[in-house]
Amino acid sequence: MLTRRGLALLPAGLLATPALAQSGWPSRPIRLIVGFPAGGLSDRMGRIIAEVLSAGLGQNVFVDNRGGGGGTTGTRQGVTAAPDGYTLTFAAPSTHITGPLLYPNPGYDGVSDVVPIGAFAQIGSLAVVHPSVPATTIAELVAHCRANPGKLNFGSAGSGGSVHLAGELFKMIAGVDIVHVPYRGGALMLQDLLAGRIQIAFDNTPQILPHVRAGSVRGLAVTTRERTRFAPEFPTMIEAGVPDFEISSWFGVTAPPGTPPAIIERLSSVMQAAVTGPAFSTTLEVLNAEPLALGPAAFGSFMQEQRGRFGEIIRRLDLKAAD
């Protein structure tokens, strides 16, 4: 795990600017709102970056889990919080990109009304089935789904996330009829998948791969354009016969609009100093994740691009939230 000693890699990034020194920020604990319940991948990622920030700032950064609405319920609280540097928001595709597009009244935009601090990690997903499903390849899964229209379910951590959109994209490209079942977090979805109450998932690799290795679920293909080094034996969805299929997830941190630039600069500096260091890469390997070092400007542009890409999928499929 990361240690405060190991994270102090770039001292210049950890020093307060004169403005911050005068204001005394941070003089009390900082809240990082994660819009999902404890136990799932987003929660684990949130706790990793909270530890990074705690070590770099010399002040406790604690995770506040606020699940519901595919991540939008808690995210709305973070986006609309006081811009004083004491409330930050965990960012993922469903919280900042797709959730505001899927829900009729999310209460925030997710891109234009936040201040990006930075991104820190990215992961792919793995298409899996419960062992009761008679399919060992994507082609066999497609055939089984077509023979049983509307009878198989696929789960997600909530409407709008990469796990959900991967299933919807599979439905569209493969021409199959499977039913989306949204949950209030990845841990709850995984519980029902392992029990066989849902049959299919396109779950994030770090969460599902241990269960694939244990034989609790059967892995079929990865959702990234290239094979992952964490499970090289699985083909990509494209290799498996589903053309133009590529979806991955990412994780970052944002602040409410109006947060002082000096605070954003300090937070970003602390984050990037850690993300680009070897200790952080080692930590992410445990979760089958790769570092994604994007500062405020780059992360803002990245989210704009993601909004266009995921928004097009949502419009083409005419998706609505069903959380």
C-alpha positions in Angstrom: 0.0 0.0 0.0 1.0 3.6 -0.3 2.7 5.3 2.5 3.2 9.0 3.3 6.9 8.5 3.0 6.6 6.8 -0.4 4.2 9.5 -1.8 6.5 12.4 -1.0 8.2 12.0 -4.4 8.1 15.6 -5.6 8.5 18.0 -2.7 7.7 21.1 -4.8 4.3 19.7 -5.5 3.6 19.2 -1.8 4.4 22.7 -0.6 1.7 25.2 0.0 1.7 28.3 -2.2 1.9 31.7 -0.4 -1.8 32.2 -0.8 -2.6 28.8 0.7 -0.1 29.4 3.5 -1.9 32.6 4.4 -5.4 31.1 4.3 -4.3 28.0 6.3 -5.8 25.6 3.8 -6.2 22.8 4.6 -6.8 23.3 8.3 -9.4 20.5 8.8 -10.3 17.2 7.2 -11.4 17.2 3.5 -14.4 15.1 2.3 -14.2 13.1 -0.9 -17.7 12.2 -2.0 -17.9 8.8 -3.8 -21.3 8.4 -5.4 -21.4 4.6 -4.8 -21.8 2.4 -1.7 -18.7 1.0 0.1 -17.2 -2.3 -1.2 -17.2 -1.8 -5.0 -14.5 -0.8 -7.3 -15.3 2.9 -7.3 -15.1 2.9 -3.5 -11.7 1.2 -3.6 -10.4 3.7 -6.1 -11.8 6.6 -4.1 -10.0 5.3 -1.0 -6.7 5.0 -2.9 -6.8 8.6 -4.1 -8.0 9.8 -0.7 -4.9 8.2 0.8 -2.7 9.9 -1.8 -4.2 13.3 -1.0 -4.0 12.8 2.7 -0.3 11.9 2.5 0.5 14.8 0.2 -1.6 17.5 2.0 -0.8 16.4 5.5 -4.5 16.5 6.3 -7.0 13.7 6.5 -9.1 13.2 3.3 -12.0 10.8 4.1 -14.4 9.1 1.8 -18.1 9.8 2.1 -20.1 7.1 0.3 -23.3 8.5 -1.1 -24.8 5.8 -3.4 -27.9 6.0 -5.7 -28.9 7.2 -9.1 -26.0 5.5 -10.9 -23.6 7.7 -8.9 -25.5 11.0 -9.6 -27.1 11.4 -6.1 -23.8 11.8 -4.3 -22.1 13.6 -7.2 -24.8 16.3 -7.2 -24.0 16.9 -3.5 -20.3 17.3 -4.3 -20.8 19.5 -7.4 -23.1 21.9 -5.4 -21.0 22.0 -2.2 -19.3 25.1 -1.0 -16.2 25.9 -3.1 -13.8 26.1 -0.2 -11.6 23.1 -0.9 -13.1 20.9 1.8 -15.5 18.9 -0.4 -14.2 17.1 -3.5 -16.0 14.7 -5.8 -14.8 11.3 -7.1 -15.3 11.3 -10.9 -16.0 8.3 -13.2 -17.9 8.0 -16.5 -21.3 7.4 -14.9 -20.9 10.3 -12.4 -19.8 13.1 -14.6 -20.5 12.0 -18.2 -23.4 9.6 -18.8 -25.4 10.0 -15.6 -26.3 13.6 -16.4 -27.3 12.5 -19.9 -29.4 9.6 -18.8 -31.3 11.1 -15.9 -34.1 13.7 -16.6 -33.2 15.9 -13.6 -29.7 15.1 -12.4 -29.2 18.6 -10.9 -25.8 19.1 -12.5 -24.0 18.9 -15.8 -20.9 17.1 -14.8 -18.5 18.8 -17.2 -19.3 22.5 -17.6 -20.1 23.0 -13.9 -17.1 21.3 -12.2 -13.5 22.2 -11.8 -11.3 19.3 -13.0 -8.4 18.4 -10.6 -7.1 15.4 -12.5 -7.5 11.8 -13.5 -5.5 9.0 -11.9 -6.4 5.6 -13.2 -8.1 3.7 -16.0 -9.3 0.1 -16.4 -11.0 -2.2 -18.9 -13.9 -4.6 -18.4 -14.4 -8.3 -19.0 -17.5 -9.9 -20.5 -18.5 -12.8 -18.2 -21.3 -15.2 -17.8 -22.6 -17.3 -14.9 -21.5 -21.0 -15.2 -25.2 -21.9 -15.8 -25.0 -20.2 -19.2 -23.9 -22.7 -21.9 -21.4 -20.4 -23.6 -17.6 -20.5 -23.6 -17.1 -17.8 -26.3 -18.8 -14.6 -27.4 -20.1 -16.3 -30.5 -21.8 -19.0 -28.4 -23.2 -16.3 -26.1 -24.7 -14.5 -29.0 -26.3 -17.7 -30.3 -27.7 -18.5 -26.9 -29.1 -15.0 -26.4 -30.7 -15.1 -29.8 -32.3 -18.4 -29.0 -33.7 -17.0 -25.7 -34.7 -13.4 -26.4 -35.5 -11.4 -23.3 -34.7 -14.3 -21.0 -31.2 -13.4 -19.9 -30.2 -10.4 -17.7 -27.1 -8.4 -17.6 -26.2 -6.4 -14.5 -24.4 -3.0 -13.9 -23.4 -0.8 -11.0 -26.1 1.6 -12.1 -27.4 3.3 -15.2 -24.9 5.1 -17.4 -21.6 3.6 -16.3 -19.2 1.9 -18.6 -20.4 -1.5 -17.3 -24.0 -0.6 -18.4 -23.0 0.9 -21.7 -20.9 -2.1 -22.6 -23.9 -4.3 -22.3 -26.1 -1.9 -24.3 -23.4 -1.7 -27.0 -23.3 -5.5 -27.1 -27.0 -5.6 -27.5 -26.9 -3.1 -30.4 -24.0 -4.5 -32.3 -24.7 -8.2 -31.8 -28.4 -7.9 -32.3 -29.5 -9.6 -29.1 -32.3 -9.0 -26.6 -31.0 -9.1 -23.0 -32.4 -7.2 -20.1 -30.5 -4.6 -18.1 -30.7 -4.9 -14.3 -29.1 -1.8 -12.6 -27.8 -2.0 -9.0 -26.8 0.6 -6.5 -23.1 -0.3 -6.8 -20.8 -2.9 -8.2 -20.6 -5.0 -5.1 -24.4 -5.6 -5.1 -24.3 -6.5 -8.8 -21.5 -8.9 -8.2 -23.4 -10.6 -5.4 -26.3 -11.4 -7.7 -24.1 -12.5 -10.6 -22.2 -15.0 -8.4 -25.6 -16.3 -7.2 -26.9 -16.7 -10.7 -29.8 -14.2 -10.3 -28.3 -12.4 -13.3 -26.5 -14.3 -16.0 -24.2 -11.8 -17.8 -22.0 -8.8 -16.9 -19.4 -6.6 -18.5 -17.7 -5.9 -15.2 -14.5 -4.0 -14.5 -11.5 -6.3 -14.7 -10.2 -5.7 -11.1 -13.5 -6.6 -9.6 -14.4 -9.6 -11.7 -11.1 -11.2 -12.6 -10.5 -12.9 -9.2 -13.9 -14.6 -9.5 -13.0 -15.7 -13.1 -9.8 -17.2 -11.8 -11.7 -19.0 -9.0 -14.2 -20.5 -11.5 -17.2 -18.7 -10.0 -17.9 -17.0 -13.4 -16.7 -17.7 -16.9 -14.7 -15.0 -18.7 -15.2 -14.6 -22.5 -13.5 -11.4 -23.8 -12.2 -8.0 -22.7 -13.9 -4.7 -23.8 -10.7 -2.7 -24.6 -9.3 -2.4 -28.1 -6.1 -4.3 -27.1 -5.7 -7.3 -24.9 -4.9 -6.6 -21.2 -1.6 -7.6 -19.7 -3.5 -8.7 -16.6 -5.5 -11.4 -18.5 -3.8 -11.9 -21.9 -5.6 -15.2 -22.5 -8.9 -13.4 -23.2 -9.5 -12.0 -26.7 -10.9 -8.5 -27.2 -14.6 -8.2 -28.1 -13.5 -7.1 -31.6 -11.3 -10.3 -32.0 -14.3 -12.3 -30.7 -16.5 -11.1 -33.6 -18.2 -7.9 -32.2 -16.9 -5.1 -34.5 -16.1 -1.6 -33.3 -16.6 -2.6 -29.7 -14.4 -0.6 -27.3 -15.3 0.7 -23.8 -13.1 1.3 -20.8 -13.5 3.2 -17.5 -11.5 5.9 -15.8 -11.3 7.7 -12.4 -10.5 11.2 -11.4 -11.4 14.0 -8.9 -13.2 17.3 -9.4 -14.1 20.3 -7.2 -17.1 22.6 -7.1 -17.1 25.6 -9.4 -15.6 28.6 -7.8 -12.9 26.7 -5.9 -9.8 29.0 -5.7 -7.2 28.2 -8.4 -4.4 27.9 -5.8 -6.3 25.1 -4.1 -6.9 23.3 -7.4 -3.2 23.7 -8.3 -2.1 22.2 -4.9 -4.5 19.3 -5.2 -3.4 18.6 -8.8 0.3 18.8 -7.9 -0.1 16.4 -5.1 -2.1 14.0 -7.2 0.2 14.0 -10.2 3.4 13.7 -8.1 2.0 10.4 -6.7 0.3 9.1 -9.9 3.6 9.4 -11.9 5.6 7.6 -9.2 6.4 3.8 -9.0 4.6 3.3 -5.7 1.3 4.3 -7.2 1.7 2.1 -10.3 2.4 -0.9 -8.0 -0.7 -0.1 -6.0 -2.9 -0.1 -9.1 -1.5 -3.4 -10.3 -3.3 -5.1 -7.5 -6.5 -3.8 -9.0 -5.5 -4.6 -12.6 -5.6 -0.9 -13.3 -3.2 1.4 -15.2 -2.2 5.0 -14.1 -3.8 7.9 -16.0 -1.9 11.1 -15.2 -4.0 14.0 -16.4 -3.8 17.4 -14.9 -6.7 19.9 -14.7 -6.6 21.2 -18.4 -6.0 17.8 -19.9 -8.7 16.1 -17.7 -11.2 18.8 -18.7 -10.5 18.2 -22.4 -10.7 14.5 -21.8 -14.1 14.7 -20.2 -15.4 16.8 -23.0 -14.3 14.1 -25.5 -15.9 11.4 -23.4 -19.1 13.4 -23.2 -19.3 13.4 -27.0 -18.4 9.7 -27.4 -20.7 8.3 -24.7 -23.4 10.8 -25.6 -23.5 9.4 -29.1 -24.0 5.9 -27.8 -26.8 7.0 -25.5 -28.6 8.9 -28.3 -28.2 6.0 -30.8 -29.7 3.6 -28.3 -32.2 6.1 -26.9 -31.3 5.1 -23.4 -33.0 6.4 -20.3 -32.1 5.9 -16.7 -33.6 2.9 -14.9 -32.0 3.0 -11.5 
